[in-house]
């Protein structure tokens, strides 16, 4: 494994311009997913640079005309967070640079997503406390419904204490 790593790093190192230091990162996370193989990145004028094939290996989709050249993280819109303490790199790839995905059902493309079923969703939480022979109870509600026109949501809280009942309205949107 060490020989394979040395050979892959040696061949990648040949493409690095003279006068820049490579950063070899054995642990690369691209959008939270570990990369399979180590890659070579280097810094030049404050930007992280790699060959286009390296960016593709890390899951970055290239636009026409970007193949076969050294590209910077800034030009691709990729965020690179390098941790020198443990020599790891974490990449955040923007959505327009990720591979396109399609909704499918057993290999057949689905043209549209089914509409949501109608109804009302009600969440509640009830709590009670007895202290010094006195009881207090609270009921919190969250209700929502939706349709093609959007979603209506409302929250509130009903409180009962020795002083009586009280209703506190929350957010309605």
C-alpha positions in Angstrom: 0.0 0.0 0.0 2.9 2.3 0.8 4.4 1.7 -2.6 1.0 2.5 -4.3 0.7 5.7 -2.3 4.2 6.7 -3.2 3.7 6.0 -6.9 0.3 7.9 -7.0 1.8 10.9 -5.2 5.0 10.8 -7.4 3.0 10.9 -10.6 0.7 13.7 -9.3 3.6 15.7 -8.0 5.0 15.9 -11.5 2.1 18.3 -12.4 2.8 20.8 -9.6 4.5 24.0 -10.7 8.0 24.8 -9.4 8.1 26.9 -6.2 4.9 25.7 -4.6 4.5 23.3 -1.7 2.1 20.4 -2.2 -0.3 19.5 0.5 -0.8 15.8 0.7 -4.0 15.0 2.5 -4.6 11.3 3.2 -8.0 12.1 4.8 -10.2 14.2 2.5 -13.9 14.7 3.2 -15.9 16.0 0.2 -19.4 17.1 1.4 -19.0 14.8 4.4 -18.0 11.7 2.3 -14.4 10.4 2.6 -12.4 10.3 -0.6 -11.2 6.9 -1.7 -7.6 7.9 -2.6 -5.2 10.6 -1.4 -4.9 13.6 -3.7 -2.4 16.4 -4.1 -3.5 20.0 -3.6 -1.3 23.1 -3.5 -1.7 26.7 -2.8 -1.0 29.5 -5.3 -1.8 33.1 -4.7 -4.1 32.3 -1.8 -6.1 29.7 -3.7 -6.1 25.9 -3.5 -5.2 24.4 -6.9 -5.5 20.9 -8.3 -5.7 19.3 -11.7 -9.1 19.0 -13.2 -9.0 15.2 -12.9 -8.4 15.6 -9.2 -11.4 17.8 -8.7 -13.5 15.2 -10.7 -12.1 12.4 -8.5 -13.4 14.4 -5.5 -16.9 14.7 -6.9 -16.8 18.1 -8.5 -18.6 18.3 -11.9 -16.7 20.4 -14.4 -18.2 22.7 -17.0 -17.2 22.5 -20.7 -13.7 23.8 -21.3 -12.5 23.1 -17.7 -11.0 19.7 -18.5 -7.3 19.3 -18.8 -6.2 22.2 -16.7 -5.3 23.2 -13.2 -8.3 24.8 -11.5 -8.7 26.7 -8.2 -11.2 26.2 -5.5 -12.3 29.8 -6.0 -13.0 29.3 -9.7 -15.1 26.2 -8.9 -16.9 27.7 -6.0 -15.6 24.9 -3.7 -14.8 25.8 -0.1 -11.6 24.1 1.2 -10.9 23.9 4.9 -7.4 22.6 5.6 -6.4 21.4 9.1 -2.6 21.4 9.3 -2.7 19.7 12.8 -3.8 16.4 11.3 -3.3 17.1 7.6 -6.9 16.7 6.6 -9.0 18.7 4.1 -12.7 19.2 4.2 -14.4 20.3 0.9 -17.8 21.8 0.5 -19.0 21.4 -3.0 -21.8 23.8 -4.2 -25.0 22.2 -5.6 -24.3 23.3 -9.2 -21.0 21.4 -9.1 -22.5 18.1 -7.9 -23.7 15.4 -10.3 -27.4 15.7 -11.4 -29.8 13.4 -9.6 -33.2 12.1 -10.9 -36.2 10.8 -9.0 -36.7 7.2 -10.2 -38.9 4.2 -9.4 -37.2 0.9 -10.3 -35.1 2.5 -13.0 -38.0 4.4 -14.7 -37.8 8.2 -14.4 -40.6 9.8 -12.4 -41.8 12.9 -14.1 -43.3 14.6 -11.1 -43.6 14.0 -7.3 -47.0 13.0 -6.0 -48.9 15.8 -4.3 -49.1 15.8 -0.5 -52.2 14.3 1.1 -54.6 16.7 2.7 -55.5 17.0 6.3 -54.4 18.7 9.5 -51.3 17.8 11.5 -51.6 18.5 15.3 -48.7 18.1 17.7 -49.2 18.6 21.4 -47.3 18.5 24.6 -48.8 18.4 28.1 -47.0 19.0 31.3 -48.2 19.2 34.9 -46.6 20.1 38.2 -47.8 19.8 41.8 -45.9 21.8 44.4 -47.0 22.8 47.8 -50.5 21.3 47.3 -51.1 23.4 44.2 -51.3 22.1 40.6 -50.4 23.8 37.4 -50.9 22.3 33.9 -49.7 23.4 30.5 -50.8 22.2 27.1 -48.8 23.3 24.0 -50.2 22.9 20.5 -48.8 23.1 17.0 -51.2 22.7 14.1 -50.6 23.0 10.4 -52.3 22.2 7.1 -51.2 22.7 3.5 -52.1 22.6 -0.1 -51.1 23.9 -3.5 -51.5 27.4 -2.0 -48.9 26.8 0.7 -48.8 25.9 4.4 -50.7 27.5 7.3 -49.1 26.9 10.7 -50.1 28.1 14.2 -48.8 27.5 17.7 -50.2 28.3 21.1 -50.2 27.3 24.8 -53.0 26.8 27.2 -52.1 27.2 30.9 -54.1 26.2 34.0 -52.9 27.3 37.4 -54.5 28.1 40.8 -55.1 31.6 39.4 -57.2 30.3 36.5 -56.8 29.6 32.8 -54.8 31.5 30.3 -54.2 31.2 26.6 -50.9 32.3 25.0 -50.9 32.6 21.2 -47.7 31.7 19.5 -46.7 32.2 15.9 -49.1 31.9 13.0 -47.7 31.8 9.5 
